[in-house]
Amino acid sequence: MEHAKFLLLAILVLLGTSCSQDEPTNEDLLIGQWALTEATLNGTVTFTDDDIDFVMTQIGQNNNSDHTIEFMESGIYEEDGAINLSIDYFQEGQLLFSEDFNSADLGMDQMSNSTGDWEFDGDILLLDREALEYELSESRLVIDFSPALGELPGDEIGLGGELNIDMDIQLVYTKK
């Protein structure tokens, strides 16, 4: 009877371990091709001259982007297509104007038809050694970043004073 109990317990343990599946790693989840489905931009443009600030807020949405990114097992990624945004500019809640931009206009032209290296350093996703904030599941990749535009002397853009641009961009991809 003791042998029967032991044999039954051994069979249950073997069945339990053989049926369990390992959780996919971040690398496993990321490898493959991803298509951009959503893009948002939120930002502030501040022009300062003689202690007077002119502040506009920016709100942008995806506008027929065809951007894709493919992560390969070799640690290489390839990007194709453009990110297109429709951006509205507001001051004190009033719409001032709207413009359409693509990734080249926003200083992100390196995102079209380019390749680079990717890796994980623990839970940190690095694209070309630059850490990105991200969320990752089997079918969805969300990347948040803030382009380093910062402060520009006004004389570089034909104005007096200074221009400061802060923006946050979120890109949402779906696995193909």
N, C-alpha and C positions, 0 to 999 in steps of 0.2 A: 504494500500500500504506500509506503514511504517513497519507493522508486517511482510509482505512478504519479504521485504529487510532484516530485522533482521533475519528471519528464514533462508533465503538463505545464509546469512553471517555465521550463526551458523553452518549450515550443511557443508559449505566449510571449516570452521575451524576444525570441527570434522573429516572430511575426511582427511585433511592435517595432523593432529596429529596422526590419527590412521594408516596412510600409512607410516609415517616416521619410519625408523629403527635406533635403537641405534648403534653407532659405537662399534665394538668389542673392549674389553680392551686388554691390553698386555697379561694378564693372559689367556683370552679366546683364543687368537691367539697361545700362546705357548703350551697349553695343547694338548697332543697327541704324536705320535711317529715320530721321525725325522731320516732320513738316510743321512749319509755323502756322498756328491756328488763331492766336490772339497776340496782340502787342499793345501795350499802353505806355504812355509817357506822361509824367507829371513833373512840372518844373517851375522855376521862378527865374525871371530875367530882371535884374536890377541895374539901372543906369544911374550913376551918381555924378553930379556936377555942382560945384559950389555949395556943398552941403544940402542939396536937394535930391531926393530919391524919387525915381520914377520906377515903379514896380509892376510887372506884368506876371500873371500866372499862365502856364502852358498846360493844356490838356490834349493829349494825342491818342488816337485810336488806329488800329490796323486798317489799312485801306488796300485790299487786294494784294497782299504780299505773297511772293512765291518762294520765300526763303526755305531752304532745307539744309540740314546738317547730318552728316553720317559719321558715326564713331566706329572705327574698325578695331579689331582685336589687337592689331599691331601697335596701338597707341597713337595712331594718326587719325585726324578728323578732316573732312572735306566739307566746305560750305558752297552753296550754289544759290543763285537768285538774289532778290533784293527784299529789304524790309521797307514797306511803304506805309507812311503814317499821314493822317489828316490831323493837323494841329490847330487848335483854337487858342487865341491869346485874349486874356481878360485883364481888365483893370477895375478893381473894386466891384467885381461881379458883372461888369458890362463887357460884352463881346466887342473887341476892337477890330480883329480881323482873323481870317483863317488862311492856312497855307497847307499845301501838300508837299511832303518831303519823302525822299527815299534814303536808304542807309548811307549813300555817299554824301548827301547834303548834311547829314548829322555827324559827319566825321567817322562813320563806321564803314567806309568803303572797303576796308580789308575783310569785311564779312561776306563779300560776294566773290564767288569763284576762287576761294583760297583754301589752303591746307595748313595744318599745324599739328602740334603735339598735344595730347590730352593724357591725364593720369589722375589718380586719386592719391592724396596724401592723407591717409586715415579717411575721414569723412569729408575732406575738402576736395572739391573738383577744381583742377587746374587746367586751364586752356592756355597753352604757350606760357606756362609757369605763372599765370595770373589767376589768383583765387577768385572763384565766383560763388555767390550765394545761389543755392538751387534747392529744388524739391524734385524727387524722382520716384516714379512708380513704374509698373510694367508698361503703361501706355501713355504716360504724361511726364514731360520734363518742363519745369518752370525755372527760368534763369532771371535773376534780378541783378542789375548793375547800375552804376552811376558814372557816366563818362566824365573824365577829368577835364572839364572845360575851364572851370574856375574863373579867375579875374583877368580881364584884358584891359590894358591901357587904352583909353578912348582914341588916342591919336593913331593907333594901329588900324582902327576901323573908320577913320574919318570923322571922329567926334572928339570933343573935349571930355574931360572926366574919365570915369571908369565904368566898364561893363562887367557884371558878374552873372554867370549862368550856372544854375544848379538844376540838375534833372535826374530823375530816377526812371529807369526803363525796365519793364517786365515783359519777357518773351515767353509765350506758352507754346510748346510743341507737342504734337501727337505722334506716336510711333506709327510708321507706315508698315 
